[in-house]
Amino acid sequence: MDALEIMSQLDHVTPFFQPIFSADEHKVIGYEVLGRFLVGDEARSLGPFFHDQEVPDEYLIEVDDLILKKALSLYLNSGIQTTLFINRNARLLKEDYGEHLLTILQEYEEKGLQLSHIVLEISGSEYSKELEHVLRYYKTLGIQIAIDHIGETSGDIYKYTGYSPDILKVSLQALRQNSSGQTYKDILYSISMLARKIGASLLFESIEMEYQLQYAWKHGGRYYQGYYLYEPCDHFLEENIQKETLKRKCQEFILHEKRSLEKVYLLAESVQNALQDVVSKYTKQAITKEQLLVEIGKKFEDMCFRLYICDENGFELTSNYFKKEGSWIFQPEYFGKNWSWRPYFLENILRMQKNRIGLISDLYSDIEKGETIRTFSYPLNEREYLFIDISYEFLFEQDGLLY
């Protein structure tokens, strides 16, 4: 199916609609408009047509306009009040400062379209100051902005904050291809933090398996989209079509998360209780800090691989006590280093000062070993704080601690 075949049979071009579901109400809140070409009973995606670098711009614009106008007409005739997500070529959009698209939208606004119900999707692979000005103007008219393909390119995701996006759209396709890839998961975690900081909602797309839906739920996804939930179709759906299913899945996810959190808290409690006997020697028998680390290393031989003590400002008061190839060694080069620059370090110190109990961290990648670990921190007194790095091997063997 080449471009000329499509252009000679424009009556076969039609919009399809893929529903987008909300995490809070579990109902359809919008549809992404997708282009299809009808061949008999088959509806073929027009994605290859729009991504073909050889297709002339005037062809792209004509087909894009046709799909949009048909979609807007069907939308207005349906009487529904959900949002419509429309894709537009960023390069073509900025060439006329968005005037062509705006003319179409305003034409349908006169027929009853509310511009606040339109979400314009722009690919995260495109960025320019000119486009930024266009999108900011659109936002003053009530049009929402979504940045698509976030995290899929090597570009700096933070530059897209200049668009003041309402939605960041993240594909979970890579998660399916590499479900154990911690680096990819860390990138998605960073994107979720970015969305929170700039006040944007996260939309996870390409959800094709249940575990991807669970991942989207766990990582702050407000909206969900994908074949697992519903395939694109040529009509609009009843908004509660997946409500009971999503509600049931959400309850399952909540139960699983509670169980995992309980295991983490039980681990923290058991470490704290076991530490008390060892630490009492430090206070009563006046052993040195280094001797304390040796004793703790013996006590938690199968659990930890690094131990050290810091003051309340994050300066190391000891060398690192590190397990290397099964044997414990001191690393004096770490004495005096400061770790206050680490995220949440000082906040956790203050929490320990106030509550006088230890804390266990979330999962993160250790800089030196490159493995996923957790750290247990414990207040020895008001000025000294013990840090125990828990190995990946131990976490792997304990069900629920790597979730």
Secondary structure by P-SEA (a helix, b strand, c coil): ccaaaaaaccccbbbbbbbbbbcccccccbbbbbbbbbcccbbbbcccccccccccaaaaaaaaaaaaaaaaaaaaaacccbbbbbbccccccccccaaaaaaaaaaaaaaccccccbbbbbbcccccaaaaaaaaaaaaacbbbbbcccccccccccccccccccbbbbbccccccccccaaaaaaaaaaaaaaaaabbbbbbcccccaaaaaaaaaaccccccccccccccccccccccaaaaaaaaaaaaaaaaaaaaaaaaaaaaaaaaaaaaaaaaaaaccccaaaaaaaaaaaaccccccccccccccccccccccccccbbbbcccccccccccccaaaaaaaaaaaccbbbbbcbbbbccccccbbbbbbcccccbbbbbbbcaaaaaacccccc
